[in-house]
Amino acid sequence: MNVEEALVARFQEPKFTEWHQYFVAHPEFIPDLVALAIGTKKAPLPAHASWLLIHLAKADWTLLSSYEHAFIDHFLVSTNQSILRNLLVTLLEFPLTNYREGEFLDALIAHVKNEGNKVALRVYALYKLTVFAERYPEIITELDAVVQLVQANPISPAMKVGIRNYEKTVSKFRIS
């Protein structure tokens, strides 16, 4: 059974995400999982594959480090909310890279500002922006303006928590 067939067979089973341990033990199958996550297969395969990537990255992000550029590239062009969220949560495990840094930063800001996006995508984008704020404290003023714009409209409890966490983290990097 190949990775795609195994994914189809497993994704409705309890504890599906524990299957990431298989890829930790057998990293030779990671390219197949990544191909499913960022490929053009019909839904829900990419969403389920990218969901496993989150758990794999949390276990050992270095197993996915050679795919970081591909993840960023796909993040910049995807319109699928689930894939965007899952890739972003995966990328939260990686240190910040210079690869397409400006485009990535702009995309994160756009996702936070977009009220049409699901709240999880917006919150995780905000969390990744805190990493940019740590590296580039001079952008905090711009990021604060984005947060104020978001707060000018009704927001969900999850978004309120995301903003509170952003503010708490970013307060450590503010330039006096």
N, CA, C and O of each residue as an XYZ file, in Angstrom:
704
protein
N       0.851     -1.179      0.000
C       0.000      0.000      0.000
C       0.900      1.247      0.000
O       1.831      1.343      0.799
N       0.616      2.196     -0.899
C       1.407      3.420     -0.930
C       0.842      4.438      0.071
O      -0.176      4.186      0.715
N       1.513      5.586      0.192
C       1.127      6.582      1.192
C      -0.287      7.100      0.921
O      -1.072      7.275      1.853
N      -0.607      7.343     -0.328
C      -1.950      7.850     -0.650
C      -3.026      6.846     -0.241
O      -4.018      7.224      0.381
N      -2.843      5.603     -0.575
C      -3.823      4.571     -0.208
C      -3.927      4.437      1.309
O      -5.022      4.293      1.853
N      -2.799      4.484      1.978
C      -2.797      4.385      3.441
C      -3.503      5.593      4.059
O      -4.235      5.456      5.039
N      -3.283      6.761      3.487
C      -3.929      7.978      3.981
C      -5.449      7.861      3.846
O      -6.182      8.163      4.787
N      -5.909      7.434      2.701
C      -7.347      7.261      2.477
C      -7.917      6.242      3.467
O      -9.007      6.433      4.007
N      -7.184      5.180      3.695
C      -7.661      4.131      4.606
C      -7.669      4.584      6.062
O      -8.483      4.110      6.853
N      -6.770      5.496      6.420
C      -6.589      5.848      7.826
C      -7.291      7.114      8.286
O      -7.575      7.239      9.477
N      -7.586      8.067      7.393
C      -7.978      9.381      7.896
C      -9.297      9.414      8.638
O      -9.589     10.412      9.297
N     -10.090      8.390      8.565
C     -11.332      8.365      9.338
C     -11.201      7.530     10.605
O     -12.166      7.379     11.355
N     -10.028      6.997     10.843
C      -9.799      6.199     12.046
C      -9.527      7.103     13.248
O      -9.020      8.215     13.100
N      -9.871      6.608     14.440
C      -9.498      7.362     15.645
C      -7.966      7.493     15.718
O      -7.225      6.623     15.260
N      -7.541      8.566     16.287
C      -6.104      8.820     16.489
C      -5.340      8.863     15.165
O      -4.184      8.445     15.095
N      -5.992      9.372     14.119
C      -5.370      9.483     12.804
C      -4.027     10.198     12.868
O      -3.059      9.766     12.243
N      -3.970     11.287     13.620
C      -2.747     12.088     13.618
C      -1.560     11.385     14.272
O      -0.416     11.796     14.083
N      -1.824     10.335     15.033
C      -0.705      9.576     15.604
C       0.082      8.837     14.522
O       1.193      8.364     14.760
N      -0.506      8.747     13.339
C       0.178      8.109     12.219
C       1.447      8.857     11.824
O       2.287      8.303     11.114
N       1.605     10.107     12.271
C       2.829     10.852     11.975
C       4.063     10.106     12.482
O       5.153     10.258     11.930
N       3.893      9.307     13.523
C       5.021      8.555     14.078
C       5.603      7.577     13.061
O       6.796      7.276     13.093
N       4.772      7.093     12.177
C       5.252      6.216     11.107
C       6.274      6.955     10.243
O       7.293      6.382      9.857
N       6.005      8.213      9.943
C       6.901      9.001      9.092
C       8.177      9.391      9.833
O       9.228      9.558      9.214
N       8.092      9.536     11.139
C       9.300      9.768     11.933
C      10.205      8.542     11.825
O      11.420      8.663     11.664
N       9.602      7.376     11.915
C      10.361      6.119     11.849
C      10.773      5.758     10.420
O      11.759      5.049     10.218
N      10.023      6.244      9.434
C      10.278      5.919      8.023
C      10.312      7.197      7.187
O       9.418      7.431      6.373
N      11.342      8.025      7.385
C      11.378      9.311      6.682
C      11.450      9.183      5.159
O      11.227     10.162      4.447
N      11.756      8.002      4.661
C      11.803      7.819      3.213
C      10.422      8.010      2.575
O      10.326      8.191      1.361
N       9.351      7.972      3.382
C       7.998      8.172      2.852
C       7.511      9.619      2.996
O       6.417      9.954      2.541
N       8.312     10.462      3.618
C       7.925     11.865      3.781
C       7.719     12.560      2.439
O       6.756     13.315      2.308
N       8.576     12.345      1.428
C       8.315     13.018      0.142
C       6.925     12.721     -0.429
O       6.307     13.593     -1.039
N       6.438     11.507     -0.236
C       5.102     11.153     -0.722
C       4.019     11.913      0.041
O       3.039     12.370     -0.547
N       4.204     12.043      1.348
C       3.245     12.781      2.165
C       3.235     14.257      1.776
O       2.169     14.857      1.636
N       4.410     14.835      1.605
C       4.511     16.241      1.206
C       3.865     16.446     -0.165
O       3.143     17.421     -0.373
N       4.124     15.534     -1.090
C       3.534     15.644     -2.432
C       2.011     15.653     -2.360
O       1.357     16.384     -3.104
N       1.447     14.845     -1.468
C      -0.010     14.839     -1.301
C      -0.500     16.145     -0.674
O      -1.556     16.659     -1.045
N       0.258     16.671      0.263
C      -0.153     17.885      0.974
C      -0.143     19.116      0.076
O      -1.032     19.961      0.176
N       0.839     19.224     -0.786
C       0.949     20.440     -1.598
C       0.694     20.175     -3.081
O       0.947     21.026     -3.934
N       0.197     19.000     -3.361
C      -0.085     18.633     -4.742
C      -1.479     19.047     -5.174
O      -2.131     19.875     -4.538
N      -1.910     18.457     -6.257
C      -3.182     18.841     -6.868
C      -4.244     17.748     -6.754
O      -5.229     17.762     -7.492
N      -4.050     16.819     -5.849
C      -5.044     15.762     -5.664
C      -6.356     16.368     -5.165
O      -6.387     17.446     -4.572
N      -7.422     15.640     -5.425
C      -8.760     16.072     -5.030
C      -8.903     16.051     -3.500
O      -8.349     15.184     -2.823
N      -9.650     17.013     -2.979
C      -9.936     17.067     -1.544
C     -10.628     15.770     -1.128
O     -11.372     15.189     -1.917
N     -10.401     15.332      0.046
C      -9.711     15.936      1.193
C      -8.258     15.484      1.357
O      -7.655     15.749      2.397
N      -7.681     14.810      0.358
C      -6.309     14.294      0.522
C      -5.298     15.360      0.930
O      -4.569     15.144      1.898
N      -5.217     16.505      0.241
C      -4.219     17.501      0.660
C      -4.425     18.000      2.094
O      -3.458     18.209      2.826
N      -5.670     18.187      2.487
C      -5.935     18.666      3.852
C      -5.489     17.648      4.892
O      -4.879     18.008      5.899
N      -5.791     16.383      4.650
C      -5.397     15.352      5.617
C      -3.886     15.153      5.631
O      -3.296     14.964      6.695
N      -3.265     15.193      4.477
C      -1.808     15.049      4.422
C      -1.128     16.231      5.119
O      -0.167     16.049      5.865
N      -1.630     17.432      4.872
C      -1.020     18.607      5.512
C      -1.286     18.625      7.013
O      -0.496     19.179      7.778
N      -2.381     18.029      7.432
C      -2.660     17.912      8.862
C      -1.619     17.010      9.524
O      -1.171     17.284     10.638
N      -1.246     15.955      8.848
C      -0.187     15.084      9.380
C       1.147     15.817      9.432
O       1.951     15.584     10.335
N       1.386     16.707      8.464
C       2.635     17.476      8.469
C       2.782     18.292      9.752
O       3.884     18.436     10.283
N       1.673     18.820     10.241
C       1.721     19.578     11.502
C       2.303     18.707     12.610
O       3.220     19.119     13.320
N       1.765     17.514     12.748
C       2.192     16.629     13.822
C       3.617     16.126     13.615
O       4.355     15.909     14.577
N       3.991     15.947     12.373
C       5.359     15.561     12.051
C       6.324     16.701     12.388
O       7.395     16.466     12.948
N       5.946     17.918     12.051
C       6.795     19.079     12.365
C       6.937     19.270     13.870
O       8.015     19.612     14.357
N       5.861     19.053     14.597
C       5.932     19.189     16.056
C       6.824     18.114     16.673
O       7.483     18.353     17.685
N       6.843     16.937     16.064
C       7.695     15.852     16.558
C       9.160     16.119     16.231
O      10.033     15.922     17.077
N       9.431     16.567     15.001
C      10.808     16.846     14.575
C      10.779     17.620     13.263
O      10.787     17.035     12.180
N      10.746     18.944     13.380
C      10.619     19.792     12.201
C      11.774     19.595     11.215
O      11.621     19.854     10.021
N      12.924     19.139     11.710
C      14.074     18.992     10.814
C      13.824     17.925      9.739
O      14.452     17.948      8.681
N      12.907     16.995     10.015
C      12.561     16.000      9.000
C      11.910     16.653      7.774
O      11.901     16.082      6.684
N      11.373     17.844      7.972
C      10.689     18.563      6.889
C      11.470     19.773      6.391
O      11.002     20.489      5.505
N      12.637     20.006      6.942
C      13.361     21.247      6.633
C      13.664     21.423      5.146
O      13.695     22.550      4.653
N      13.883     20.340      4.439
C      14.188     20.480      3.008
C      12.955     20.889      2.194
O      13.074     21.202      1.010
N      11.780     20.888      2.816
C      10.541     21.266      2.129
C      10.061     22.665      2.492
O       9.008     23.104      2.029
N      10.816     23.352      3.304
C      10.376     24.663      3.772
C      10.057     25.606      2.619
O       9.017     26.265      2.636
N      10.911     25.680      1.641
C      10.664     26.581      0.508
C       9.398     26.170     -0.237
O       8.610     27.024     -0.646
N       9.207     24.888     -0.411
C       7.991     24.399     -1.091
C       6.746     24.755     -0.274
O       5.715     25.111     -0.843
N       6.835     24.661      1.043
C       5.696     25.014      1.896
C       5.370     26.502      1.747
O       4.207     26.878      1.603
N       6.391     27.329      1.783
C       6.181     28.774      1.637
C       5.626     29.080      0.249
O       4.674     29.849      0.116
N       6.213     28.486     -0.779
C       5.722     28.702     -2.148
C       4.239     28.354     -2.242
O       3.453     29.115     -2.807
N       3.861     27.214     -1.693
C       2.472     26.777     -1.775
C       1.570     27.682     -0.940
O       0.450     27.994     -1.346
N       2.051     28.097      0.209
C       1.285     29.009      1.054
C       0.968     30.298      0.303
O      -0.119     30.857      0.445
N       1.904     30.756     -0.482
C       1.727     32.025     -1.191
C       0.730     31.945     -2.345
O       0.244     32.977     -2.808
N       0.420     30.749     -2.811
C      -0.499     30.632     -3.953
C      -1.806     29.916     -3.616
O      -2.771     30.018     -4.373
N      -1.855     29.210     -2.519
C      -3.047     28.431     -2.194
C      -4.201     29.339     -1.772
O      -3.998     30.414     -1.208
N      -5.401     28.879     -2.058
C      -6.601     29.570     -1.589
C      -7.420     28.662     -0.666
O      -8.474     29.063     -0.173
N      -6.940     27.457     -0.436
C      -7.643     26.503      0.409
C      -7.344     26.815      1.875
O      -6.204     26.709      2.327
N      -8.377     27.197      2.597
C      -8.199     27.619      3.993
C      -7.563     26.535      4.868
O      -6.732     26.837      5.725
N      -7.948     25.288      4.656
C      -7.394     24.198      5.463
C      -5.915     23.994      5.177
O      -5.112     23.832      6.095
N      -5.561     24.004      3.903
C      -4.153     23.837      3.527
C      -3.329     25.012      4.044
O      -2.246     24.818      4.596
N      -3.837     26.220      3.867
C      -3.127     27.404      4.352
C      -2.879     27.311      5.854
O      -1.765     27.539      6.326
N      -3.924     26.974      6.594
C      -3.785     26.860      8.057
C      -2.773     25.778      8.414
O      -1.889     26.001      9.241
N      -2.899     24.614      7.798
C      -2.016     23.504      8.151
C      -0.565     23.794      7.788
O       0.340     23.476      8.559
N      -0.334     24.394      6.627
C       1.042     24.750      6.256
C       1.599     25.799      7.210
O       2.769     25.750      7.590
N       0.757     26.740      7.588
C       1.211     27.791      8.495
C       1.559     27.229      9.872
O       2.572     27.606     10.461
N       0.729     26.339     10.378
C       1.027     25.728     11.685
C       2.305     24.901     11.580
O       3.105     24.874     12.515
N       2.498     24.232     10.459
C       3.750     23.501     10.232
C       4.924     24.469     10.242
O       5.938     24.212     10.891
N       4.790     25.581      9.524
C       5.876     26.561      9.442
C       6.136     27.264     10.768
O       7.222     27.807     10.971
N       5.170     27.266     11.664
C       5.407     27.841     12.988
C       6.496     27.076     13.743
O       7.140     27.627     14.635
N       6.693     25.833     13.390
C       7.721     25.021     14.044
C       9.124     25.325     13.511
O      10.117     24.966     14.144
N       9.209     25.980     12.362
C      10.494     26.282     11.721
C      11.006     27.643     12.192
O      10.212     28.540     12.477
N      12.324     27.798     12.273
C      12.852     29.144     12.490
C      12.541     29.998     11.256
O      12.356     29.468     10.161
N      12.485     31.296     11.437
C      12.198     32.206     10.335
C      13.311     32.140      9.297
O      14.493     32.132      9.637
N      12.926     32.093      8.052
C      13.878     32.031      6.956
C      13.843     33.328      6.156
O      12.882     34.093      6.238
N      14.876     33.563      5.397
C      14.896     34.726      4.511
C      14.212     34.446      3.184
O      13.994     35.364      2.393
N      13.875     33.195      2.934
C      13.294     32.811      1.656
C      11.935     33.495      1.445
O      11.003     33.296      2.225
N      11.837     34.285      0.401
C      10.611     34.999      0.029
C      10.015     35.736      1.237
O       8.799     35.824      1.409
N      10.907     36.248      2.041
C      10.533     36.846      3.319
C       9.507     37.973      3.181
O       8.516     38.001      3.910
N       9.737     38.882      2.268
C       8.809     40.002      2.089
C       7.437     39.548      1.629
O       6.418     40.034      2.120
N       7.410     38.623      0.691
C       6.133     38.100      0.189
C       5.392     37.335      1.286
O       4.174     37.444      1.427
N       6.144     36.569      2.049
C       5.551     35.795      3.134
C       4.962     36.738      4.187
O       3.843     36.532      4.655
N       5.714     37.759      4.550
C       5.245     38.757      5.510
C       3.965     39.421      5.006
O       2.990     39.540      5.748
N       3.969     39.853      3.748
C       2.784     40.501      3.173
C       1.581     39.560      3.163
O       0.459     39.978      3.450
N       1.814     38.295      2.835
C       0.723     37.318      2.807
C       0.156     37.102      4.207
O      -1.060     37.010      4.377
N       1.017     37.023      5.196
C       0.551     36.850      6.578
C      -0.319     38.027      7.001
O      -1.384     37.838      7.587
N       0.132     39.233      6.707
C      -0.643     40.436      7.048
C      -1.986     40.412      6.332
O      -3.021     40.701      6.933
N      -1.971     40.070      5.058
C      -3.220     40.012      4.285
C      -4.188     38.992      4.872
O      -5.392     39.241      4.923
N      -3.679     37.854      5.312
C      -4.554     36.831      5.902
C      -5.136     37.277      7.239
O      -6.290     36.976      7.544
N      -4.353     37.986      8.032
C      -4.871     38.495      9.301
C      -5.976     39.519      9.045
O      -6.999     39.514      9.730
N      -5.776     40.378      8.079
C      -6.743     41.435      7.786
C      -8.019     40.924      7.123
O      -9.069     41.556      7.239
N      -7.943     39.817      6.446
C      -9.072     39.322      5.662
C     -10.135     38.691      6.565
O      -9.956     37.583      7.070
N     -11.230     39.403      6.758
C     -12.310     38.916      7.616
C     -13.009     37.695      7.032
O     -13.720     36.984      7.742
N     -12.810     37.451      5.747
C     -13.397     36.272      5.113
C     -12.646     34.991      5.423
O     -13.153     33.896      5.178
N     -11.444     35.120      5.957
C     -10.665     33.940      6.328
C     -11.203     33.331      7.621
O     -11.777     34.018      8.466
N     -11.001     32.046      7.742
C     -11.365     31.374      8.986
C     -10.473     31.889     10.105
O      -9.315     32.242      9.882
N     -11.022     31.927     11.299
C     -10.317     32.523     12.429
C      -8.994     31.816     12.714
O      -8.019     32.477     13.071
N      -8.933     30.502     12.568
C      -7.685     29.785     12.867
C      -6.550     30.255     11.959
O      -5.422     30.446     12.414
N      -6.850     30.439     10.685
C      -5.823     30.938      9.763
C      -5.362     32.320     10.176
O      -4.164     32.602     10.159
N      -6.281     33.175     10.541
C      -5.934     34.540     10.946
C      -5.082     34.538     12.215
O      -4.101     35.276     12.310
N      -5.455     33.716     13.180
C      -4.719     33.672     14.447
C      -3.319     33.107     14.243
O      -2.350     33.655     14.768
N      -3.201     32.019     13.486
C      -1.871     31.446     13.254
C      -0.996     32.390     12.434
O       0.219     32.429     12.627
N      -1.592     33.138     11.534
C      -0.819     34.141     10.787
C      -0.302     35.207     11.751
O       0.836     35.661     11.636
N      -1.134     35.593     12.683
C      -0.714     36.562     13.699
C       0.437     36.014     14.531
O       1.374     36.742     14.858
N       0.369     34.729     14.874
C       1.451     34.115     15.646
C       2.753     34.087     14.847
O       3.825     34.308     15.412
N       2.678     33.823     13.554
C       3.907     33.828     12.745
C       4.442     35.252     12.622
O       5.652     35.458     12.529
N       3.541     36.231     12.622
C       3.991     37.627     12.569
C       4.784     38.010     13.811
O       5.645     38.887     13.746
N       4.507     37.365     14.938
C       5.299     37.667     16.142
C       6.760     37.266     15.943
O       7.658     37.880     16.518
N       6.992     36.249     15.138
C       8.359     35.821     14.851
C       9.055     36.894     14.002
O      10.232     37.190     14.208
N       8.327     37.463     13.060
C       8.865     38.577     12.277
C       9.139     39.776     13.175
O      10.147     40.462     13.009
N       8.240     40.030     14.127
C       8.414     41.157     15.044
C       9.658     40.996     15.902
O      10.329     41.974     16.233
N       9.957     39.767     16.255
C      11.169     39.525     17.048
C      12.413     39.852     16.232
O      13.352     40.468     16.737
N      12.416     39.436     14.966
C      13.569     39.696     14.110
C      13.637     41.156     13.684
O      14.721     41.732     13.589
N      12.474     41.753     13.429
C      12.402     43.117     12.905
C      11.482     43.968     13.786
O      10.348     44.245     13.398
N      11.953     44.382     14.957
C      11.077     45.143     15.858
C      10.547     46.433     15.236
O       9.535     46.969     15.688
N      11.215     46.926     14.218
C      10.760     48.159     13.574
C       9.426     48.000     12.839
O       8.802     49.005     12.498
N       8.977     46.785     12.589
C       7.688     46.584     11.911
C       6.526     46.459     12.890
O       5.374     46.331     12.474
N       6.816     46.493     14.169
C       5.760     46.300     15.163
C       4.683     47.377     15.046
O       3.502     47.085     15.231
N       5.064     48.594     14.747
C       4.076     49.663     14.592
C       3.089     49.324     13.478
O       1.883     49.523     13.630
N       3.597     48.817     12.368
C       2.724     48.411     11.263
C       1.833     47.233     11.679
O       0.641     47.210     11.371
N       2.415     46.272     12.372
C       1.631     45.116     12.815
C       0.557     45.534     13.815
O      -0.558     45.012     13.788
N       0.892     46.472     14.697
C      -0.093     46.985     15.654
C      -1.264     47.651     14.921
O      -2.415     47.534     15.342
N      -0.962     48.347     13.825
C      -2.023     48.982     13.039
C      -2.944     47.930     12.427
O      -4.155     48.135     12.336
N      -2.372     46.811     12.010
C      -3.174     45.713     11.469
C      -4.085     45.166     12.572
O      -5.270     44.924     12.340
N      -3.536     44.976     13.751
C      -4.323     44.464     14.876
C      -5.451     45.441     15.222
O      -6.576     45.017     15.488
N      -5.160     46.724     15.219
C      -6.199     47.721     15.509
C      -7.300     47.690     14.451
O      -8.479     47.843     14.768
N      -6.912     47.493     13.213
C      -7.887     47.375     12.129
C      -8.796     46.166     12.361
O     -10.012     46.253     12.187
N      -8.201     45.050     12.751
C      -8.974     43.835     13.037
C      -9.929     44.090     14.203
O     -11.089     43.681     14.162
N      -9.443     44.757     15.227
C     -10.254     45.019     16.423
C     -11.365     46.038     16.178
O     -12.280     46.157     16.992
N     -11.297     46.761     15.087
C     -12.327     47.748     14.772
C     -13.641     47.084     14.366
O     -14.678     47.743     14.295
N     -13.595     45.794     14.104
C     -14.781     45.027     13.727
C     -15.048     43.971     14.794
O     -14.155     43.633     15.570
N     -16.260     43.455     14.835
C     -16.530     42.378     15.798
C     -15.610     41.181     15.524
O     -15.419     40.779     14.377
N     -15.048     40.623     16.601
C     -14.133     39.488     16.445
C     -14.550     38.354     17.380
O     -15.204     38.563     18.402
N     -14.153     37.173     16.998
C     -14.492     35.976     17.771
C     -13.643     35.902     19.041
O     -12.611     36.567     19.143
N     -14.075     35.100     19.997
C     -13.263     34.891     21.196
C     -11.865     34.351     20.858
O     -10.885     34.737     21.495
N     -11.768     33.466     19.866
C     -10.463     32.924     19.488
C      -9.547     34.023     18.947
O      -8.346     34.025     19.217
N     -10.113     34.947     18.191
C      -9.309     36.051     17.666
C      -8.864     36.965     18.805
O      -7.742     37.470     18.796
N      -9.743     37.178     19.788
C      -9.366     37.997     20.951
C      -8.188     37.368     21.686
O      -7.259     38.066     22.093
N      -8.228     36.062     21.852
C      -7.120     35.351     22.510
C      -5.853     35.466     21.661
O      -4.768     35.692     22.197
N      -5.984     35.314     20.355
C      -4.830     35.439     19.458
C      -4.197     36.813     19.559
O      -2.973     36.935     19.602
N      -5.021     37.842     19.598
C      -4.506     39.212     19.716
C      -3.846     39.410     21.072
O      -2.787     40.031     21.160
N      -4.460     38.889     22.129
C      -3.850     39.004     23.463
C      -2.481     38.322     23.484
O      -1.523     38.871     24.029
N      -2.386     37.138     22.900
C      -1.104     36.421     22.850
C      -0.089     37.181     22.001
O       1.085     37.266     22.361
N      -0.540     37.731     20.879
C       0.341     38.547     20.022
C       0.898     39.711     20.843
O       2.108     39.931     20.879
N      -0.001     40.455     21.505
C       0.434     41.638     22.255
C       1.403     41.272     23.381
O       2.376     41.987     23.621
N       1.142     40.177     24.059
C       2.022     39.744     25.142
C       3.415     39.397     24.601
O       4.429     39.783     25.184
N       3.453     38.672     23.493
C       4.737     38.276     22.908
C       5.486     39.468     22.339
O       6.683     39.632     22.576
N       4.782     40.289     21.595
C       5.430     41.415     20.914
C       5.913     42.474     21.907
O       6.857     43.208     21.611
N       5.286     42.563     23.069
C       5.702     43.561     24.063
C       7.173     43.359     24.464
O       7.829     44.305     24.901
N       7.681     42.155     24.318
C       9.080     41.860     24.656
C      10.060     42.421     23.618
O      11.248     42.570     23.901
N       9.562     42.726     22.429
C      10.442     43.145     21.333
C      10.293     44.617     20.971
O      11.008     45.112     20.099
N       9.394     45.311     21.613
C       9.143     46.724     21.262
C      10.405     47.564     21.481
O      11.134     47.405     22.460
N      10.618     48.449     20.535
C      11.738     49.392     20.649
C      11.253     50.576     21.455
O      10.225     51.175     21.140
N      11.996     50.911     22.495
C      11.573     52.016     23.381
C      11.803     53.357     22.766
O      11.501     54.379     23.382
